[in-house]
Amino acid sequence: MVYKKYKTRNINIYTIKTDKFKNCRIELISRSKLIKDEVTKRSFLSELLIESTKNYNSNKKLKIKLENLYDTGLYSSINKVGKYIFTSYIIDFLNPIYFENEKIDDILELFNEIINNPDINNNGFNEKNFEIVKKRIRNNILSTKDDPMRYSIFKLLESMKKNSIESINMDGNLNDLEKITKENLYKFYLKILKQDDWNLFVIGNLDMEDVVLKLKKIFNLKKALGEVKLVNKMPTRSKVLELKENSSLLQSKLVIGINLVKLNNKEKNITMFVLNNILGGNSLSSKLAVNLRQKNSLCYNVSSIYQKYSSIIIINSSISKKNYLKARNLIYESINELKEGNITLEELESAKKNIITSLQMSYDYPDILVNNYIFNVFDNVPLIEKRIKEFQDITKEDVVKLAQKLKINTIFMLSDGVKS
């Protein structure tokens, strides 16, 4: 595997040459500061650009073209990363060694179409496709309320910090959606081409020098800004805030937000993942699973999520409202076990093994592999081999020291409607 960076006048290109996969992948990422009023437009635009182009002015025509290019895949995604919003446009295609080599030019030209030649008429997007995507975005936004746990986490984050960017639904919101027209969305598209920070990542068994040369000609986008601070720290609270909201659910959703105070780079990138795995990282042997589920049968599942770029942990579980106090106290007890050093060698080694196995499996998935390089570029996250070594070196003392930096901020419960 050979990793190279190509600095150009307009855009930085990163290549990972490997013969491990049958497919190749090109990912174009725009990075911009997260502005609440822009989120819905960005979500809308990320869907609309892969719906059609000027030359393939319907989704059906575009899909036929993709199928003719040996079933090439086309995707977009939008993600919140601390204070920033990352939008990815991805084209996934069969390695050219399996077909006529000139097809690579067709694939790159199609990718050019997606980004640089949308279906514009009279200074606005194609109305039919615009309305199709608008309906889809509306349904995505409405679906948040149909997912009680997702809704509870949004409410928790909003309670931890009023109007926080962490609590923004990345699908957008209905009020902003109704203000979007095909004309003002086109103006926004032109704006982000000029103002966003754009980077390209390529993985596969390709002639990288040739591909980079062609990509330089296609993407005349803004030069990368370089390293920026991604973390958006949530404020701490002197006294834990406890909130409840009634619902008609059959089970209550209990979520707890925990601040992580003054983490150094090792704690942020390495130790915290080990601590989270021991606490509740989707393992039946985690402290939360043992204390709440196995010993007390309070829930079917319980887990903790480490949100690195917000410096918080979110604990979530489904319980009966009559068990609220018991569940809350057992969660406190689980956290205190870490702080007091009640960690067995088996727990520590199991957590490290889980993480290292997951990292080793990254080599089998091009999307995860590319993601590691992306965050190496944007946040200096160590590459896989170095991270594995650093995880192997983590000690119980490292975890206990870090546990002292956990500070419970807010508890939110979406109460069930079952009569006690």
MARFIBA-857192 format. One record per residue: y, z, x of N, C-alpha, C in turn; residue in three letters. Coordinates in steps of 0.001 Angstrom, whole numbers, padded with zeros to 6 digits, always signed. Each point is the difference from the previous one (the first is absolute). Layout:
BEGIN
YZXYZXYZXALA;...
END
This chain:
BEGIN
-001194+000000+000841+001194+000000-000841+001250+000000+000881MET;+000882-000956-000245+001210-000131+000819+001226+000121-000904VAL;+000864+000959+000320+001208+000257-000798+001224-000444+000787TYR;+000847-000799-000650+001213-000483+000675+001194+000053-000944LYS;+001153+000184+000590+001250-000031-000758+000838-001170+000505LYS;+000527-000781-000949+000857-001136+000334+001403+000280-000537TYR;+000931+000198+000905+001383+000186-000418+000640-001364-000175LYS;+000638-000219-001125+000700-001257-000235+001436+000305-000371THR;+000777-001031-000121+001408+000177-000337+000169+000530-001423ARG;-000954-000347-000868+000171+000326-001413-000965+001062-000542ASN;-001240-000006+000489-000994+000897-000582-001023+000364+001068ILE;-000491+001232-000041-001040+000415+000937-001376-000288-000599ASN;-000901-000517+000835-001349-000359-000444-001008+000768+000850ILE;-000988+000622-000666-001028+000786+000680-001357-000629-000302TYR;-000794-000254+001028-001287-000659-000197-001142+000876+000500THR;-001096-000004-000746-001228+000692+000391-001097-001060+000004ILE;-000358-000483+001180-001015-001050+000098-001377+000645+000096LYS;-000882-000356-000937-001356+000542-000028-000930-000987-000685THR;-001252-000040+000459-000995-000870-000644-000938+000801-000903ASP;+000415+001209-000358-000849+000909-000785-000130-000424-001462LYS;+001019-000700-000535+000041-000296-001435-000078-001498-000275PHE;-000598-000351-001149-000044-001406-000416+001360-000461-000506LYS;+000783+000957-000502+001306-000333-000545+001123+000371+000958ASN;+001134-000633-000198+001232+000322+000729+001026+000495-001023CYS;+001009+000683+000501+000974+000611-000908+001387-000070+000632ARG;+000967-000412-000815+001403+000044+000417+000740+000873-000997ILE;+000717+000982+000517+000741+000927-000863+001464+000013+000407GLU;+000841-000377-000933+001456+000020+000197+000548+001241-000690LEU;+000697+000845+000771+000492+001268-000546+001519+000034+000050ILE;+000593+000321-001155+001434+000292-000013+000159+001510-000107SER;+000929+000517+000776+000264+001440+000000+001472+000214-000307ARG;+000261+000927-000912+001386+000271-000374+000127+001458-000412SER;+001198+000547+000104+000226+001351-000502-000298+000041-001494LYS;-000627+001096-000422-000380+000132-001397+001238+000371-000829LEU;+000425-000919-000842+001137+000220-000903-000544-000021-001422ILE;+000185+001085-000718-000621+000179-001314+000278-001165-000941LYS;+001226-000480-000024+000382-001062-000937-000625-001347+000350ASP;-000576-000120+001211-000592-001270+000413-001514-000053-000177GLU;-000634+001134-000255-001461+000059+000004-000610-000939-001032VAL;+000539-000024-001214-000567-000846-001053+000128-001478+000370THR;+001132-000367+000571+000184-001395+000420-000986-000377+001095LYS;-000219+000906+000939-000936-000294+001088-001423-000125-000527ARG;-000368+000872-000917-001329-000073-000606-000179-001324-000742SER;+000997-000350-000780-000001-001245-000777-000114-001206+000946PHE;+000837-000016+001021+000041-001139+000915-001317-000169+000762LEU;-000611+001118+000409-001251-000082+000750-001104-000651-000833SER;+000033+000210-001310-000983-000622-000896+000370-001458-000288GLU;+001289-000244-000194+000445-001333-000420-000181-001054+001100LEU;+000227+000384+001254-000111-000974+001088-001423-000514+000186LEU;-000996+000795-000371-001386-000474+000137-000545-000540-001327ILE;+000863-000105-000999-000411-000566-001294+000037-001528+000029GLU;+001003-000551+000700+000166-001455+000046+000990-000358+001107SER;+000116-001309+000267+001008-000498+000943+000627-001252-000613THR;+000930-000596+000714+000647-001211-000508-001014-001134-000158LYS;-000867-000161+000957-000979-001083-000044-001251+000337-000809ASN;-000241+001303-000202-001132+000454-000825+000588+000938-001054TYR;+000595-000634-001025+000902+000730-000894-000683+000743-001147ASN;-001282+000280+000149-000701+000887-000933-001076+000722+000783SER;-000414+001134-000512-001032+000758+000700-001305-000782+000072ASN;-000271-000798-001024-001217-000816-000004+000022-001009+001146LYS;+001127-000693+000170+000110-000983+001083-000114+000662+001372LYS;+000604+001175+000114-000052+000707+001279-001433+000442+000307LEU;-000713+000477-001012-001382+000436+000217-000908-001175+000381LYS;+000236-001150-000617-000787-001191+000348+000228-000370+001461ILE;+001263+000062+000437+000321-000288+001392-000711+000982+000932LYS;+000012+001277-000348-000655+001019+000818-001511-000242+000072LEU;-000596-000379-001139-001441-000294-000023-000335-001203+000884GLU;+000894-000986+000005-000217-001187+000829+000128+000301+001490ASN;+000636+001114+000311+000097+000448+001394-001096+001030+000275LEU;-001216-000352-000438-001180+000835+000224+000188+001419-000543TYR;+000508+000046-001231+000156+001266-000725+000860+001000+000773ASP;+001119-000484+000475+000967+000862+000684+000556+001033-000976THR;+000177+001234+000497+000543+001076-000831+001487+000187+000233GLY;+000711+000359-001069+001440+000225+000088+000328+001294-000735LEU;+000690+000921+000669+000270+001320-000578+001403+000468+000374TYR;+000458+000983-000751+001227+000705+000388-000186+001474-000329SER;+000729+000842+000710-000033+001436-000293+001354+000593+000335SER;+000289+001119-000636+001268+000681+000244-000290+001484+000162ILE;+000495+000588+001091-000339+001387+000318+001218+000782+000461ASN;+000015+001249-000387+001052+000920+000432-000492+000694+001260LYS;+000795-000070+001065-000351+000642+001268+001193+000845+000423VAL;-000004+001271-000425+001130+000871+000292+001279-000526-000623GLY;+001008-000251+000840+001306-000462-000476+000054-001507-000191LYS;-001132-000682+000245-000011-001458-000003-000967-000559-001038TYR;+000214-001259-000304-000891-000723-000894-000551-001202+000766ILE;-001318-000127+000020-000670-001093+000688-000576-000950-001045PHE;+000335-001278+000097-000583-001016-000872-000798-000967+000859THR;-001264-000187-000348-000880-000878+000781-000390-001232-000805SER;+000007-001140+000671-000513-001257-000557-001141-000439+000929TYR;-001180-000150-000567-001218-000171+000800-000737-001259-000402ILE;-000416-000778+001003-000861-001146-000245-001266+000197+000843ILE;-001149-000108-000677-001302+000308+000588-000858-001257-000082ASP;-000398-000564+001147-000634-001319-000020-001174-000086+000970PHE;-000906-000913-000287-001184-000217+000820+000405-000471+001397LEU;-000692+000532+001004+000272-000411+001376-000125-001519+000138ASN;+000998-000653+000589+000000-001477+000101-001210-000593+000721PRO;-000750+000803+000762-001170-000556+000695-001077-000429-000999ILE;+000121+000475-001257-000998-000348-001010+000399-001212-000840TYR;+001181-000564+000234+000426-001188-000749+000892-000858+000885PHE;+000569-001041-000605+000874-000883+000771+001201+000776+000522GLU;+000225-000060+001294+001018+000840+000623+001407-000267-000531ASN;+000220-001231-000483+001359-000298-000479+000364+000788-001251GLU;-001018+000566-000669+000272+000783-001210+000879+001216+000287LYS;-000006+000474+001244+000859+001130+000349+001454-000328-000270ILE;+000384-001266+000208+001375-000409-000284+000284+000069-001495ASP;-000986-000385-000814+000164+000083-001452+000167+001454-000445ASP;-000763+000895+000617+000070+001422-000357+001356+000573+000370ILE;+000466-000318+001193+001309+000497+000431+001119-000591-000846LEU;-000138-001259-000380+001017-000627-000839+000032+000644-001389GLU;-001184+000368-000515-000037+000671-001299+000675+001366+000096LEU;-000254+000701+001090+000646+001307+000188+001513-000166+000074PHE;+000430-001070+000645+001419-000339+000039+000546-000220-001414ASN;-000787-000711-000825+000389-000248-001398+000230+001312-000746GLU;-000920+000929+000178+000056+001279-000724+001305+000735+000279ILE;+000371+000024+001262+001174+000797+000391+001300-000787-000099ILE;-000024-001252+000435+001249-000747+000181+000288-001057-001056ASN;-000950-000270-000886+000233-001056-000982-000473+000417-001404ASN;+000587+001063-000538-000388+000430-001350+000464-001010-001053PRO;-000538+000148-001206+000315-000940-001078+001332+000376-000638ASP;+001073-000619+000500+001369+000310-000441+000569-001172-000786ILE;+000603+000319-001156+000708-000998-000809+001322+000597-000462ASN;+001089-000737+000228+001323+000459-000433+000305+001420+000488ASN;-000239+000237+001300+000307+001293+000637-000757+001175-000612ASN;-001205-000285-000486-000835+001068-000545-001468-000375+000116GLY;-000876+001006-000064-001431-000256+000080-000495-000712-001251PHE;-001109-000705+000130-000678-000649-001122-000171+001005-001139ASN;+000558-000343-001174+000063+000968-001100-001381+000423-000501GLU;-000915-000945-000109-001327+000326-000521-000720+000990+000918LYS;+000007-000289+001297-000657+000901+000949+000714+001341+000092ASN;+001328-000045-000102+000808+001224+000009-000436+000927-001136PHE;-000168-000540-001199-000365+000819-001158-001436+000516+000108GLU;-000886-000801+000577-001397+000446+000192-000036+001234+000905ILE;+000724-000076+001106+000000+001112+000962+000745+001200-000573VAL;+001074-000247-000740+000754+001101-000594-000874+000821-000943LYS;-000812-000677-000780-000920+000692-000904-001016+000825+000783LYS;-000484-000562+001101-000978+000698+000838+000605+001265+000612ARG;+001233-000126+000505+000685+001158+000592+000229+001073-001053ILE;+000401-000410-001187+000224+000956-001091-001286+000785-000295ARG;-001117-000702-000066-001283+000665-000269-000384+000957+001130ASN;+000303-000406+001237-000288+000883+001137+000805+001292-000077ASN;+001273-000113-000371+000862+001180-000114-000507+000916-001112ILE;-000328-000585-001141-000468+000796-001138-001335+000680+000290LEU;-000807-000598+000860-001323+000555+000280+000069+001337+000728SER;+001156+000308+000620+000151+001280+000705-000252+001163-000947THR;+000529-000083-001224-000167+001089-000956-001431+000093-000521LYS;-000767-001071+000192-001400+000015-000426-000909+000610+001059ASP;+000565+000332+001153-000761+000617+001086+000564+001409+000204ASP;-000621+001009-000618+000572+001360+000019+000191+000570+001406PRO;-000940-000270+000913+000148+000559+001340+001164-000667+000727MET;+000102-001313-000118+001116-000708+000638+001331+000491-000577ARG;+000061+000166-001308+001204+000508-000658+000332+001404+000514TYR;-001021+000848+000134+000217+001377+000457+000559+000027+001417SER;-000506-000890+000862+000494-000046+001376+001456-000459+000033ILE;+000361-000985-000831+001402-000422-000087+000891+001169-000437PHE;-000468+000766-000999+000775+001151-000498+000129+001072+001085LYS;-001074+000227+000750+000040+000966+001094+001048-000397+001025LEU;-000037-001259+000426+000928-000466+001037+001447+000064-000474LEU;+000213-000339-001262+001351+000084-000562+000479+001451-000017GLU;-000918+000938-000252+000354+001424-000038+000256+000555+001399SER;-000698-000546+000995+000213+000455+001376+001372-000403+000523MET;+000474-001162-000465+001332-000453+000399+000535-000929-001076LYS;+001043+000425-000672+000572-000785-001091+000460-001357+000522LYS;-000367-001060-000738+000352-001379+000352-000526-000413+001379ASN;-001119+000607+000409-000555-000336+001303-000602-001403-000017SER;+000035-000666+001139-000609-001322+000075-001523+000103-000072ILE;-000552+001184+000335-001443+000185-000084-000511-000152-001427GLU;+000822+000362-000977-000448-000030-001393+000248-001350-000678SER;+000455-000986+000759+000256-001329-000573-001319-000732-000211ILE;-000184-000531-001194-001162-000840-000297+000231-001360+000657ASN;-000904-000409+000892+000215-001237+000733-000184-001250-000859MET;-000499+000150-001215-000004-001130-000935+001400-000243-000550ASP;+000827+001070-000007+001360-000106-000513+000184+000847-001239GLY;+001107-000222-000702+000225+000699-001268+000515-000980-001051ASN;-000219+000355-001261+000277-000927-001102+001473-000341-000136LEU;+000880+000985+000196+001439-000265-000140+000469-001064+000992ASN;-000441+000141+001254+000382-000996+001010-000656-001347-000282ASP;-001231+000030-000510-000720-001246-000277+000746-000851-001025LEU;+000530+000642-001030+000687-000749-001063+001305-000625+000473GLU;+000532+000483+001104+001251-000557+000545-000240-001206+000909LYS;-001264-000228+000346-000305-001086+000939-000062-001333-000739ILE;+000720-000979+000545-000048-001364-000535-000544-000919+001086THR;-000403-001193-000403-000517-000944+001001+001082-000404+000991LYS;+001281+000101-000429+001115-000355+000884+000305+001133+000998GLU;+000111+001256-000500+000349+001061+000957-001167+000354+000914ASN;-001229-000303-000430-001139+000216+000888-000002-001032+001131LEU;+000428-001215-000302+000104-001025+001045+001064+000390+001025TYR;+001127+000541-000466+001040+000468+000920-000533+001114+000889LYS;-000811+000878-000585-000588+001098+000770-000976-000545+001044PHE;-000764-001002-000377-000928-000661+000931+000762-000544+001211TYR;+001113-000677-000235+000799-000547+001106+000560+001114+000875LEU;+000336+001118-000624+000542+001146+000733-001038+000601+000948LYS;-001230+000195-000480-000990+000655+000857-000451-000911+001140ILE;+000037-001319-000216-000327-000911+001100+000941+000211+001178LEU;+001255+000332-000305+001009+000169+001045+000067+001433+000531LYS;-000299+000987-000864+000285+001391+000366-001217+000826+000399GLN;-001196-000356-000472-001175+000811+000320-000435-000194+001447ASP;-000797+000943+000465-000592-000039+001335-001402-000607-000158ASP;-000238-001190+000591-001236-000751-000223-000870-000016+001248TRP;-001299+000194-000187-000973-000052+001084-001259-000719-000473ASN;-000676-000674+000923-001225-000735-000310-001170+000545+000809LEU;-001152+000169-000666-001222+000442+000665-001099-001011-000290PHE;-000725-000403+001048-001057-001010-000121-001270+000556+000631VAL;-001124-000103-000715-001279+000434+000563-001060-001069-000235ILE;-000863-000212+000988-001089-000962-000153-000290-000736+001290GLY;-000979-000878-000051-000377-000799+001162+000750-001326-000044ASN;+001287+000081+000314+000896-001151-000080+000581-000322+001367LEU;+000492-001219+000144+000803-000356+001171+001385+000610-000245ASP;+000178+001225+000466+001186+000774-000358+001291-000650+000506MET;-000033-000598+001169+001203-000646+000520+000449-001114-000943GLU;-000964-000763-000489+000303-001097-000913+000504+000525-001340ASP;-000680+001028-000539+000393+000569-001287+001392+000612+000079VAL;+000263+000735+001070+001319+000623+000168+001092-001059+000069VAL;-000260-001076+000717+000975-001093+000112+000332-000558-001380LEU;-001012-000173-000841+000203-000534-001348+000702+001012-000899LYS;-000367+001276+000134+000636+001033-000827+001483+000151+000342LEU;+000344-000165+001263+001408+000080+000407+000840-001042-000729LYS;-000570-001192-000163+000732-001083-000667+000112+000253-001502LYS;-001025+000645-000566-000033+000222-001454+000938+001128-000419ILE;-000042+001118+000727+000697+001203-000468+001252+000271+000818PHE;+001096-000465-000519+001301+000222+000620+000626+001238-000638ASN;-000687+001137+000155+000415+001234-000656+000659+000942+000995LEU;+000535+001103-000529+000769+000908+000824-000844+000660+001080LYS;+000574+000132+001175-000678+000649+001120-000281+001459-000327LYS;-001149+000490+000475-000392+001387-000257+001024+000972+000577ALA;+000195+001102-000687+000981+000993+000415-000544+000948+001051LEU;-001319+000024+000167-000605+000931+000945-000343+001313-000665GLY;-000226+001009+000805-000481+001290-000512+001086+000711-000811GLU;-000399+000556-001136+000893+000818-000811-000780+001237-000433VAL;+000701+001043-000398-000672+001213-000477-000419-000201-001452LYS;-001314+000059-000228-000518-000257-001336-000067+001257-000856LEU;-000188+001152+000617-000265+001227-000756+001214+000411-000824VAL;-000267+000329-001267+001025+000529-000897-000456+001388-000435ASN;+000469+001025+000684-000513+001355-000233+000497+000571-001323LYS;-000924+000625-000721+000336+000676-001248+000559+001381+000324MET;+000998+000477-000752+000563+001331+000261-000995+001107-000330PRO;+000134+001125+000697-000849+001162-000288+000640+000838-001104THR;-000735+000982-000481+000480+000867-001078-000307+001449+000383ARG;+000946+000905-000239-000202+001407+000378-001028+000685-000902SER;-000101-000448-001247-000951+000575-000953-000743-001132-000691LYS;-001307+000156-000129-000818-001050-000617+000433-000231-001447VAL;+000183-001271-000358+000371-000378-001360-001278-000356-000766LEU;-000202+000638-001160-001164-000277-000835+000454-000610-001316GLU;-000533-001176-000346+000402-000726-001197-001226-000416-000801LEU;+000161-000029-001325-001069-000468-000878+000577-000940-001050LYS;-000784-000993-000371+000388-000928-001062-001208-000172-000920GLU;+000234+000099-001300-001099-000118-000951-000397-001453-000232ASN;-001281-000190-000321-000498-001334-000317-001200+000130-000933SER;-000529-001128-000417-001174-000007-000878-001281-000283+000782SER;+000068+000111+001324-001169-000274+000846-001123+000988-000275LEU;-001217-000403+000335-001146+000892-000121-000145+000885+001235LEU;+000630-000402+001109+000017+000795+001217+001412+000051+000558GLN;+000366+001148+000559+001303+000118+000644-000033-000642+001387SER;+001140-000513+000414+000147-000556+001347+000873+000954+000807LYS;-000584+000571+001038+000693+000950+000855+000317-000654+001334LEU;+001285-000030+000348+000412-000582+001287+000936+000972+000716VAL;-000158+000073+001308+000792+000932+000813+000582-000757+001187ILE;+001298+000144+000200+000684-000636+001120+000255+000998+001116GLY;-000378-000352+001218+000120+000892+001157+000823-000678+001082ILE;+001063+000656+000447+000802-000510+001111-000713+000211+001328ASN;+000228-000926+000929-000475+000121+001375+001241+000082+000882LEU;+000215+001143+000607+001284+000291+000630-000044-000232+001513VAL;+000898-000872+000478+000226-000233+001432-001276-000390+000754LYS;-000632-001082-000440-001187-000496+000692+000401-000794+001243LEU;-000745+000186+001085+000196-000871+001159-000863-001253-000183ASN;+000109-000952+000926-000704-001275-000167-001513+000158-000064ASN;-000551+000858+000837-001443+000216-000020-000436+000591-001331LYS;+000754+000960-000497-000344+000620-001290+000116-001014-001136GLU;+001042-000824+000056+000236-000997-001052-001079-001070-000020LYS;-000369-000501+001179-000904-001156+000091-001479+000362+000127ASN;-000301+001209+000471-001390+000339+000300-000444+001294-000696ILE;+000578+001130+000392-000498+001303-000465+000044+000143-001511THR;+001043-000551-000616+000149+000150-001448-001138-000664-000762MET;-000518-001092+000520-001119-000675-000666-001261+000869+000046PHE;-000182+000721+001119-001154+000899+000113+000159+001169-000961VAL;+001192+000611-000004+000251+001121-000912-000227-000418-001457LEU;+000542-001160-000375-000119-000456-001382-001456-000252-000383ASN;-000778-000523+000942-001415-000245-000266-000745+001303-000238ASN;+000326+001032+000773-000630+001309-000183+000435+000618-001326ILE;+001281-000149-000339+000527+000610-001216-000545-000645-001259LEU;+000111-001316-000092-000418-000623-001260-000094-001506+000038GLY;-000269-000562+001164+000012-001448+000156-001181-000727-000607GLY;-000178+000125-001310-001050-000738-000725-001407+000275+000530ASN;-000248+001219+000406-001324+000383+000484-000531+001151-000841SER;-001284-000045-000323-000616+001076-000785-000112+001290+000797LEU;+000194-000095+001313-000081+001198+000834+001384+000522+000385SER;+001069-000607-000544+001352+000488+000305+000203+001383-000605SER;+000982+000703+000508+000253+001352-000495+000354+000003-001492LYS;+000797-000963-000426+000359-000057-001419-001223-000286-000864LEU;-000847-000924+000432-001189-000344-000785-000955+001188-000078ALA;-000174+000704+001118-000909+001154+000016+000541+001118-000880VAL;+001296+000325+000154+000568+001148-000705+000201-000241-001490ASN;+000445-001198-000376+000282-000261-001414-001206-000563-000749LEU;-000723-000905+000649-001089-000668-000712-001347+000696+000181ARG;-000434+000149+001238-001348+000514+000240-000155+001475-000358GLN;+000939+000820+000419-000129+001438-000230+000440+000430-001397LYS;+000960-000735-000597+000587+000471-001259-000061-000997-001146ASN;-000487-001210+000239-000183-001021-001050+001260-000207-000850SER;+001145-000055+000673+001274-000160-000721+000364-001463-000228LEU;-000620-000915+000748+000388-001399-000106-001126-000893+000489CYS;+000085-001255-000375-000973-000973+000495+000422-000513+001377TYR;+001300-000209+000175+000475-000423+001322+001352+000621+000313ASN;+000242+000158+001280+001270+000508+000500+000186-000584+001389VAL;+001213-000405+000305+000240-000606+001314+001435+000242+000442SER;+000245-000266+001268+001361+000093+000533+000352-001327+000647SER;+001250-000407-000151+000494-001272+000531+001125+000292+000985ILE;-000134-000489+001209+001049+000153+001002+000930-001194-000076TYR;+001260+000247-000386+001011-001052-000035+000870+000137+001253GLN;-000442-000712+001010+000581+000140+001340+001495-000249+000028LYS;+000452-001051-000688+001402-000394+000120+000928+000760-000940TYR;-000555+000972-000719+000820+000936-000764-000186+001428+000508SER;-000875+000180+000991-000323+001315+000567-000435+000992-001078SER;-000915-000437-000841-000534+000882-001044-001504-000220-000162ILE;-000653+001013-000586-001361-000121-000506+000077+000181-001507ILE;-000766-000800-000734-000121+000173-001447-001441+000350-000321ILE;-000198+001161-000622-001327+000409-000473-000083-000354-001480ILE;-001107-000618-000419-000130-000371-001411-001393+000306-000516ASN;-000042+000418-001273-001272+000324-000624+000147-000057-001515SER;-001136-000130-000685-000055+000075-001465-000711+001287-000375SER;+000666+000833-000791-000553+001303-000366+000238+000265-001483ILE;-000528+001107-000485+000355+000490-001336+001220+000898+000152SER;+000936-000066-000955+001238+000788+000140-000265+001499+000042LYS;-001103+000432-000610-000317+001437+000017-000351+000474+001416LYS;-000337-000934+000878-000363+000343+001378+001143-000212+000993ASN;+001214-000186-000519+001126-000330+000877+000195+001026+001110TYR;+000132+001277-000365+000283+001028+000997-001120+000120+001028LEU;-001231-000068-000484-001140+000110+000920-000027-001176+000969LYS;+000238-001205-000525+000003-001187+000854+001142+000056+001007ALA;+001178+000380-000469+001156+000102+000894-000270+000989+001127ARG;-000547+001162-000351-000255+001031+001012-001074-000430+001003ASN;-000982-000750-000469-001045-000490+000907+000544-001074+000947LEU;+000960-000773-000474+000666-000972+000881+000799+000735+001071ILE;+000726+001034-000418+000716+000831+000967-000977+000573+001033TYR;-001137+000481-000494-000999+000603+000883-000526-001028+001016GLU;-000197-001230-000453-000502-001050+000886+000998-000295+001117SER;+001270-000035-000350+001050-000231+001003+000067+001165+000980ILE;-000114+001224-000532+000055+001181+000867-001184+000063+000961ASN;-001148-000515-000418-001153-000049+000909+000344-000798+001258GLU;+000726-001107-000192+000424-000797+001160+000977+000789+000865LEU;+000959+000655-000631+001028+000736+000744-000590+001176+000780LYS;-001057+000594-000567-000618+001167+000640-001093-000383+000995GLU;-000236-001306+000148-000993-000449+000964-001427+000070-000496GLY;-000168+000094-001325-001342+000038-000577-000543-001431-000105ASN;-000285-000570+001149-000491-001382+000111-001245+000019+000880ILE;-001105-000475-000510-001226-000012+000793-000009-001219+000923THR;-000817+000086+001038-000159-001136+000912-000554-001199-000763LEU;-000873+000257-000959-000582-001077-000802+001076-000714-000818GLU;+000920+000768-000604+001097-000594-000781+000881-000878+000889GLU;+000335+000510+001171+000872-000733+000915-000658-001297+000462LEU;-001240+000099+000454-000689-001174+000522-000287-001031-001090GLU;-000306+000484-001203-000247-000910-001128+001258-000790-000341SER;+001153+000694-000010+001274-000671-000296+000304-001063+001051ALA;-000158+000351+001265+000262-000947+001085-000946-001197-000076LYS;-001273+000273-000294-000983-001073-000097+000339-000949-001142LYS;+000407+000550-001159+000374-000833-001151+001138-000950+000353ASN;+001003+000540+000667+001178-000802+000345-000354-001062+001041ILE;-000742+000393+001029-000354-000940+001072-000902-001109-000530ILE;-000949+000353-000870-000867-001018-000607+000829-000997-000801THR;+000970+000509-000748+000881-000862-000784+000799-000937+000919SER;+000495+000535+001105+000751-000830+000949-000893-001062+000627LEU;-001215+000355+000368-000924-000968+000588-000343-001118-000982GLN;-000065+000343-001279-000276-001005-001034+001168-000960-000186MET;+001185+000407+000460+001179-000869-000113-000224-001330+000692SER;-000816+000003+001053-000263-001229+000738-000749-001031-000842TYR;-000575+000438-001117-000758-000916-000864+000846-000593-001122ASP;+001264+000407-000098+000852-000453-001105+001346-000488+000552TYR;+000259-001305-000080+001239-000528+000601+001271+000604-000587PRO;-000004+000305-001321+001207+000561-000603+000321+001386+000559ASP;-001040+000831+000173+000225+001348+000550+000383-000087+001474ILE;-000627-000922+000697+000299-000188+001423+001449-000432+000197LEU;+000442-000969-000800+001395-000451+000072+000941+001149-000331VAL;-000373+000808-000992+000842+001115-000420+000246+000973+001150ASN;-001024+000215+000825+000162+000881+001153+001032-000548+000980ASN;-000030-001314+000217+000981-000624+000894+001402+000028-000619TYR;+000070-000163-001307+001301+000043-000688+000689+001339+000252ILE;-000749+001096-000153+000625+001313+000162+000133+000392+001470PHE;-000719-000666+000862+000268+000143+001422+001368-000592+000325ASN;+000318-001130-000625+001283-000660+000217+001141+000800-000628VAL;-000186+000427-001244+001100+000611-000740+000173+001489+000248PHE;-001069+000687+000448+000102+001455+000139-000689+000530+001256ASP;-000334-000883+000938-000665+000424+001238-001291+000779-000235ASN;-000673-000242-001130-001297+000634-000246-000992-000539+001035VAL;-000727+000880+000709-000932-000491+001027-001023-000976-000581PRO;-000428-000953+000824-001042-000924-000431-001338+000730-000093LEU;-000983-000642-000591-001225+000674-000435-000703+000762+001119ILE;-000231-000630+001143-000749+000664+001067+000700+001277+000470GLU;+001306-000072+000126+000749+001181+000430-000039+001084-001064LYS;+000097-000398-001270-000055+000991-001080-001353+000695-000029ARG;-001074-000755+000187-001338+000602+000015-000087+001078+001084ILE;+000505-000312+001187-000017+000975+001100+000809+001233-000365LYS;+001155-000189-000633+000849+001134-000360-000646+000857-001093GLU;-000698-000630-000933-000708+000774-001018-001143+000810+000624PHE;-000687-000585+000958-001097+000712+000661+000488+001268+000696GLN;+001254-000017+000460+000545+001118+000775+000611+001111-000865ASP;+000067-000186-001313+000609+001012-000872-000861+001262-000018ILE;+000659+001158+000122-000691+001290-000001+000316+000787-001270THR;-000783+001027-000222+000262+000912-001126+001393+000605+000121LYS;+000395+000336+001228+001321+000593+000224+001114-000959-000419GLU;-000193-001293+000237+000998-000998-000422+000178+000030-001520ASP;-001107+000078-000716+000044-000022-001471+000639+001275-000536VAL;-000389+001156+000563+000552+001287-000468+001503+000065+000257VAL;+000418-000473+001155+001434-000023+000320+000759-000871-000984LYS;-000558-001158-000327+000649-000898-000954+000027+000593-001405LEU;-001047+000733-000360-000076+000582-001351+001163+000951-000285ALA;+000563+000580+001059+001149+000905-000192+001228-000748-000516GLN;-000020-001323+000137+001147-000821-000409-000117-000511-001438LYS;-001051+000442-000704-000167-000381-001411+000776+000971-000880LEU;+000836-000547-000876+000832+000847-000871-000042-000565-001423LYS;-000614+000738-000916-000120-000471-001386+001381-000112-000630ILE;+000263-001142-000619+001314-000283-000582-000040+000104-001526ASN;-000853-000821-000645+000015-000111-001464-001418-000136-000542THR;-000222+000631-001159-001258-000138-000731+000331-000593-001361ILE;-000683-001072-000362+000219-000630-001310-001337-000151-000714PHE;-000008+000392-001286-001219-000209-000780+000332-000731-001298MET;-000706-001097-000214+000038-000723-001277-001105+000605-000841LEU;+000378+000890-000948-000969+000823-000713-000787-000778-001034SER;-001276+000334-000115-000830-000611-001039+000349+000545-001373ASP;-000427-000718-001024+000300+000401-001380-001127+000767-000657GLY;-000952+000449+000808-001153+000722-000553+000423+001439-000300VAL;-000323+000457-001219+000349+001370-000393-000901+000998+000716LYS;+000630+001012+000590-000776+001014+000741-000720+000933-000961SER;
END
